[in-house]
Amino acid sequence: MTLKFEKSFTQQEPISEKAIARVVEILRTGRLHRYNTTPGETAEAALLEEDYARYQGSRHCLACASGGYALHVAMRSAGLKPGDKVLANAWTLAPVPGAIHNAGGVPVFVEIDENWHIDPQDLQARAEASGARFLMLSHMRGHIGDMEAIANLCDRYGITMIEDCAHTMGARFKGRRSGRFGRVAAFSAQTYKHLNSGEGGLLTTDDPDLAARAVVMSGSYMLYARHGAAPDEEVFRRIRLDTPNYSGRMDNVRAAILRVQLEGLDENIRRWNARWHILAQGLRPAGLDVPERAAHEDFVGSSIQFHARGIGDIPAFVASCAARGVELKWFGADEPQGFTSRFDSWRYLGETADLPRTRAVLATTLDMRVPLTFEEEDCRTIARIIAEEAASHAGKARA
């Protein structure tokens, strides 16, 4: 009998009873808006900003309506103007170039290496050729590149680094939290990320002027004193009348859900990584290339990527895994399916340079979610199914 996997790859863990109870309290007040408070009351959105700034080790935090909004307002508050060029990983997800476009920037895509990191040598070459003064660095699928080399390049060329940490909330590089290398960082709280409010985002920075601009942009209506991790009044007085309102701060219901989840984030990271290692150990003996993670990279294994080389027809391999209940996503197709778009899929950006190395890397790249609704034994079953199908397809390719 052929082994099949029966669980959903898109089912998340339920929202805790503690979070539900707090949300119900807020709903009963009717005060869902971040500034709709009673005298002496601190809004849940402001409390979340305090909590996350403390967790991240940042001076300032802004709770946002989405991760994409956090990226957009991070760039605008960092000084990006329409027409400015923005260096960016060639491999990322569609909301990142969308945010660059929304902010008025012009992406300059940079090649990636075999392990899905931005290539520092190509970054230097494209920085010199383009004159770009901004870098949108996506830690795509949780892969943190050589942050020391990247930061040094940014310093040398006067480039402002904006970190997209949608997949690295809670991760570290040499003991330093992801998001603590650039001038500003953006995080996502969308359903499939490390905190789940359905949709949401967080922005962190140590720069008081940038933080003040971000707060006003988020729709403070001059009520910036009600933010939880914001700069002093004097900073706002310098920028408040010269900064537009884009109305994108988070509401109190989502903030309440996230505050409770944040308490368990580090334990969930441990659970994700235990599952990731089981999958990696099961896939490598089958000839599938799961690159070893560097010892100094404290990653979050909420998804796993591997190279499927030598198995012939990758779409057929993906389809045979799907027939057995295992959902893999391939980034090598010419037409995007779901979230698997590539740099050459975003035609609204106009003509962009071809990136042959990135194209070659993505041609063998397979991606799989690792939801915490999977038990460790489930991961052994998944690895066994993928390994069996890989062996079968490799045999056909050799025949």
C-alpha positions in Angstrom: 0.0 0.0 0.0 1.4 3.4 -1.0 2.1 5.7 2.0 0.1 9.0 1.8 0.2 12.1 4.0 -3.2 13.4 5.0 -2.7 16.7 6.8 -3.0 20.2 5.4 0.1 22.3 4.6 -1.9 25.5 5.1 -3.5 24.7 8.5 -2.1 26.8 11.3 -2.4 26.2 15.0 -5.5 27.7 16.6 -5.4 31.1 18.3 -5.0 30.5 22.1 -7.8 30.8 24.5 -5.9 33.6 26.3 -5.7 35.6 23.1 -9.4 34.9 22.2 -10.4 36.1 25.7 -8.5 39.3 25.3 -9.9 39.9 21.8 -13.5 39.4 23.2 -12.8 42.0 25.9 -11.8 44.5 23.2 -14.7 43.7 21.0 -17.1 44.3 23.9 -15.7 47.8 24.4 -16.2 48.6 20.7 -12.8 50.4 20.8 -11.0 48.7 18.0 -9.2 51.7 16.6 -5.7 52.3 17.9 -6.5 55.8 19.3 -10.0 55.1 20.6 -9.1 54.8 24.3 -10.5 56.0 27.6 -8.5 58.4 29.8 -5.5 56.7 31.2 -5.9 53.6 29.0 -3.0 52.4 26.7 -4.2 50.9 23.5 -3.3 47.3 22.7 -1.5 48.4 19.6 0.8 50.6 21.7 1.4 47.8 24.2 2.4 45.5 21.3 4.9 48.1 20.1 6.4 48.2 23.6 6.5 44.4 23.8 8.1 43.9 20.4 10.6 46.7 20.7 11.7 45.0 23.9 11.9 41.6 22.3 13.8 42.9 19.3 16.1 45.1 21.4 15.1 48.2 19.3 14.4 51.6 20.6 11.3 52.1 18.5 8.6 50.0 17.0 5.5 50.6 14.8 2.6 48.1 14.6 1.4 48.1 11.0 -1.6 46.8 9.0 0.6 44.5 7.0 4.1 43.5 6.3 4.0 45.1 2.9 2.9 48.3 4.4 5.8 48.1 6.9 8.2 47.7 4.0 6.7 50.6 2.1 6.7 53.0 5.1 10.2 51.8 6.1 11.5 53.0 2.7 9.6 56.2 2.6 10.6 57.1 6.2 14.2 56.3 5.4 14.2 59.0 2.7 13.4 57.1 -0.5 12.0 59.4 -3.2 10.2 58.5 -6.4 12.7 57.3 -9.0 15.4 56.3 -6.5 17.0 53.0 -7.3 16.7 50.2 -4.7 19.1 47.2 -4.7 17.2 44.0 -3.9 17.6 40.2 -3.8 16.6 38.6 -7.1 14.8 35.9 -5.2 12.1 37.2 -3.0 8.3 37.2 -2.8 6.0 39.5 -4.8 5.1 41.9 -1.9 8.7 43.1 -1.8 9.0 44.5 -5.4 5.4 45.6 -4.9 6.4 47.7 -1.8 9.4 49.1 -3.7 7.1 50.1 -6.6 4.5 51.5 -4.2 7.2 53.7 -2.5 8.3 55.0 -6.0 11.5 53.1 -6.1 13.1 51.3 -9.1 14.4 47.8 -8.2 17.9 46.8 -9.2 17.9 43.0 -8.7 21.1 41.3 -7.3 22.1 37.7 -8.0 21.9 35.0 -5.3 24.2 32.1 -4.5 23.6 28.4 -4.4 22.3 28.7 -0.8 19.8 31.4 -1.7 21.7 34.3 -0.1 22.3 37.6 -1.8 25.7 37.6 -3.5 28.0 40.2 -1.9 30.2 40.4 -5.0 27.3 41.0 -7.3 25.8 43.4 -4.8 29.0 45.5 -5.0 29.1 45.4 -8.8 25.5 46.5 -9.1 25.9 49.2 -6.4 28.8 50.7 -8.3 27.0 50.4 -11.7 23.6 51.8 -10.5 24.6 54.3 -7.9 21.7 53.0 -5.8 21.7 54.3 -2.2 19.1 51.9 -0.8 19.2 48.1 -0.3 16.0 46.1 0.4 17.6 43.0 1.9 15.2 40.1 2.1 16.2 37.2 4.3 14.2 35.1 1.9 12.8 31.9 3.4 14.9 32.5 6.5 18.3 32.3 4.8 20.5 35.0 6.4 23.5 35.9 4.2 26.9 37.2 5.2 25.7 40.2 7.2 29.1 41.5 8.1 30.1 41.6 4.4 26.8 43.2 3.4 26.9 45.8 6.2 30.5 46.7 5.3 29.5 47.2 1.6 26.6 49.4 2.7 28.9 51.5 4.8 31.5 51.8 2.0 28.9 53.0 -0.6 26.7 55.0 1.7 23.8 52.6 1.2 20.8 52.6 3.6 19.9 48.9 4.4 16.3 48.1 5.0 15.9 44.5 6.3 12.9 42.5 5.2 12.6 40.0 8.1 9.3 38.4 7.2 10.9 35.0 7.4 13.4 35.7 10.2 11.4 37.0 13.1 13.4 35.6 16.1 16.4 34.5 14.1 20.0 35.6 14.8 23.3 36.0 12.9 26.3 35.5 15.2 24.1 36.2 18.2 22.6 39.4 16.8 19.0 39.5 16.0 17.8 39.7 12.4 16.6 43.2 11.8 19.4 44.7 13.9 21.9 45.2 11.0 20.1 47.8 8.9 18.8 51.2 9.6 15.2 49.9 9.7 13.6 46.5 9.6 10.1 45.2 8.7 8.4 42.0 9.9 5.2 40.2 8.9 2.4 38.8 11.0 0.5 37.3 8.1 -1.0 33.9 8.7 2.0 31.9 7.4 4.6 33.8 9.3 6.0 33.3 12.8 3.2 35.3 14.5 -0.3 35.0 13.0 -2.8 37.8 13.1 -4.2 37.0 9.6 -2.5 40.2 8.3 -0.2 42.5 10.0 3.4 43.9 10.3 5.9 45.5 12.5 8.6 48.1 11.9 11.7 48.5 14.1 14.5 51.0 14.2 16.9 52.9 16.5 16.6 56.1 14.4 14.3 58.5 16.2 13.7 60.7 13.1 12.9 57.7 10.9 10.6 56.3 13.6 8.8 59.6 13.9 8.2 59.8 10.2 6.9 56.2 10.1 4.5 57.0 13.0 3.1 60.1 11.2 2.9 58.2 7.9 1.0 55.4 9.7 -1.9 57.8 10.4 -1.2 59.3 13.8 -3.4 62.3 13.3 -1.0 64.2 15.6 -1.8 61.6 18.4 1.8 60.2 18.2 2.1 60.5 22.0 -0.2 57.5 22.3 2.4 55.2 20.6 4.2 52.6 22.7 7.8 52.8 21.5 8.0 56.2 19.8 10.5 59.0 19.9 10.2 62.1 22.1 7.8 65.0 21.4 10.6 67.2 20.1 11.4 64.8 17.3 7.8 64.8 16.1 7.7 68.6 16.1 10.6 68.7 13.6 8.8 66.4 11.0 5.1 66.3 11.7 4.0 69.0 9.2 6.2 67.7 6.4 5.2 64.0 6.5 2.2 62.5 4.7 -0.4 60.2 6.3 -0.8 56.8 4.6 -3.1 55.3 7.3 -1.6 51.9 7.9 -1.3 51.3 11.6 -2.6 48.1 13.2 -5.9 47.9 15.0 -6.3 46.7 18.6 -7.8 43.3 17.8 -4.8 42.1 15.8 -2.4 43.6 18.4 -4.1 41.6 21.1 -3.7 38.3 19.2 0.0 39.1 18.6 0.9 40.1 22.1 -0.1 36.7 23.4 1.7 34.8 20.6 4.9 36.8 21.2 5.1 35.2 24.6 5.5 31.8 23.0 7.6 32.7 20.0 11.0 31.4 21.2 9.4 28.0 22.1 7.8 27.8 18.7 11.1 28.5 17.1 12.5 25.5 18.9 9.6 23.4 17.7 10.0 24.5 14.1 13.7 23.8 14.1 13.2 20.3 15.5 10.9 19.6 12.6 13.3 21.2 10.1 16.2 19.0 11.2 14.1 15.8 10.9 13.1 16.7 7.4 16.7 17.6 6.4 18.0 14.3 7.8 15.4 12.4 5.8 16.0 14.2 2.5 19.8 14.3 2.3 20.3 10.5 2.0 17.9 10.5 -0.9 20.4 12.7 -2.9 18.4 15.9 -2.4 20.6 18.9 -1.6 19.6 20.5 1.7 22.5 22.9 2.3 24.0 22.8 5.8 23.1 25.9 7.8 26.1 27.8 9.2 26.7 27.3 12.9 26.5 31.1 13.5 23.0 31.3 11.8 20.3 30.8 14.4 17.5 30.4 11.8 13.8 29.6 12.1 12.9 26.4 10.2 9.3 27.3 9.4 9.9 26.2 5.8 12.5 24.1 4.1 14.2 24.4 0.7 16.3 21.9 -1.2 17.8 21.5 -4.7 16.3 18.7 -6.7 19.1 17.8 -9.1 19.3 14.6 -11.1 15.7 13.7 -10.8 14.8 14.7 -14.4 11.3 16.1 -14.8 10.8 18.4 -11.7 7.1 19.2 -12.4 6.4 15.5 -12.6 8.2 14.9 -9.3 6.2 17.7 -7.7 3.0 16.3 -9.0 3.8 12.8 -7.8 4.6 14.1 -4.3 1.3 16.0 -4.4 -0.6 12.9 -5.3 0.7 11.4 -2.0 -0.3 14.5 0.0 3.0 16.4 0.1 2.9 19.9 -1.2 6.1 21.2 -2.8 6.5 24.5 -4.6 8.9 24.9 -7.5 10.5 28.3 -8.3 11.8 27.3 -11.7 8.6 27.5 -13.8 8.3 30.1 -16.5 4.8 31.0 -15.2 4.3 31.7 -11.5 1.9 29.5 -9.5 0.7 30.9 -6.3 3.5 32.7 -4.5 6.3 31.2 -6.7 6.9 34.3 -8.9 10.4 35.3 -9.9 12.2 38.5 -10.9 11.1 38.0 -14.5 7.5 37.6 -13.5 7.0 41.2 -12.3 6.5 42.8 -15.8 4.9 46.0 -14.3 8.5 47.0 -13.3 9.5 47.3 -16.9 12.6 45.8 -18.4 15.0 44.4 -15.8 18.4 42.8 -16.3 18.5 39.0 -16.8 20.1 37.1 -13.9 21.4 33.8 -15.2 22.9 32.6 -11.9 19.6 33.2 -10.0 17.6 31.6 -12.8 19.9 28.5 -12.6 19.6 28.3 -8.8 15.8 28.6 -8.9 15.5 26.0 -11.7 16.2 23.3 -9.1 14.8 25.0 -6.0 11.9 23.3 -4.2 10.2 24.9 -1.2 7.9 23.4 1.5 6.0 24.9 4.4 6.5 23.3 7.9 3.4 24.2 9.9 3.4 23.5 13.6 0.3 21.5 13.2 2.7 18.8 12.0 4.2 16.5 14.6 7.7 15.3 14.4 6.5 11.9 13.2 4.6 13.6 10.5 7.9 15.1 9.3 9.5 11.7 9.1 6.6 10.5 7.0 6.9 13.5 4.7 10.6 13.0 4.3 10.1 9.3 3.5 7.5 10.1 0.8 9.7 12.8 -0.9 12.7 10.4 -0.7 10.8 7.6 -2.3 9.5 9.8 -5.1 13.0 11.3 -5.7 14.5 7.8 -6.0 11.8 6.8 -8.5 12.2 9.9 -10.7 16.0 9.7 -10.5 15.8 6.1 -11.7 13.6 7.2 -14.7 16.0 10.0 -15.5 18.9 7.6 -15.6 17.1 5.0 -17.7 
